Amino acid sequence: MTSLRSLSPSLTRITTAGAVGAALHIGKGDPDKVDQTALDFSRAVLNQTEVDGEVICCEGPKDNAPAFSYREKVGTGNGPKVEFVIDQVDGTTATSKGKKDAISALCCAPAGCLQVLPDDGYYFKIATNGLSKGKISADMSIEEIVQTVATQKKLPLSNFTVIMLERERHHDLLARLRKMGIRITLITDGDIAGAIVTCLPDSGVDLLIGAGAGAEATIAATAIKCLGGTMLVKVWKDKKDDANRMNRLKAEGVDIDKTYNESELAKGNEMIFAASGVTKGEMLDGVRFTPTGAIVKSICTRLPSGTIERSETILRFSGHPVYSQIT
């Protein structure tokens, strides 16, 4: 039977397909076409993959955007029993506007190992490399978190970089961070990649902080666990929340006061993360189309080995079972 470890190339092919599908619509102003084509291509490749798989969560349904169905059965049914969390385009809006930082991403683990927080509002996220594991808390002030991570990395604040989504909900955080004199990279979309780059050597990014969605937290947590980093996730309590949100979360089993870490969102010691670039970003270059096909950059990391694989796929569309429909 196919081992989970040997699936890495197959999973990268899935995100490659999603990236190509999304990239066909870069800058055309139609987010639904971005998602739909990425979904069609990634689903086609996923269903050729030797797994007995199930998609336990896919970003998109809350916005009525094209997405995998909840608990959709995928794969040939002949391989290991696994589950997926998939975001065929993290950065749909960015792609539709021709902006940076969009990727196609997924995580995969044996059935029962991935936990996804409900797609109901936002979650506060902190991510950095393993030097600060056990030394930071979501209950610390932003200033304390930054200072602790900088100390562990032996960096002066003037040489410290935080990455965060550019969102209205982050205005107060942004003002406080700027007072500290640190560098800040604001991204329009894509906090999966934003979290992961904090754990990649020589990325120049030290800390992700801010609020984002639940599915992306699990995908990022899987990658960060594979890379030996740390991620903390907690319910973001916003004054704009509707009055019943906390009750809904409790009803779905969420401890609204708990901080979840990477090992709770991605359990066990066997898992894979894969991503491919759609548009140029902090982690990956975007898809480049050629006269005969496309060139796609990808990254894959897995446990138990902690291996990081970067790859370049050169596709020829003519005669390909998935891409030959592209004209």
Buried (B, 14 or more C-beta within 10 A) or exposed (E): EBEBEEBBEBBBBBBBBBBBBBBBBBEEEBBBBBBBBBBBBBBBBBBBBBBBBBBBBBBBBBEEBBBBEEEBEBBBEEBBBBBBBBBBBBBBEBBBBEBBBBBBBBBBBBEEBBBBBBBBBBBBBBBBBEBBBEBBEBEBEBEEBBBBBBEBBEBEEEEBBBBBBBBEBBEEBBEEBEEBEBBBBBBBBBBBBBBBBBBBEEBEBBBBBBBBBBBBBBBBBBBBBBBBBBBBBBBBBEEEBEEEBBEEBEEEEBEEEEBBBBEBBBBBEBBBBBBBBBBBBBBBBBBBBEEEBBBBBBBBBBBEEEEBEEBEBEBEBEEEEBBEEBE
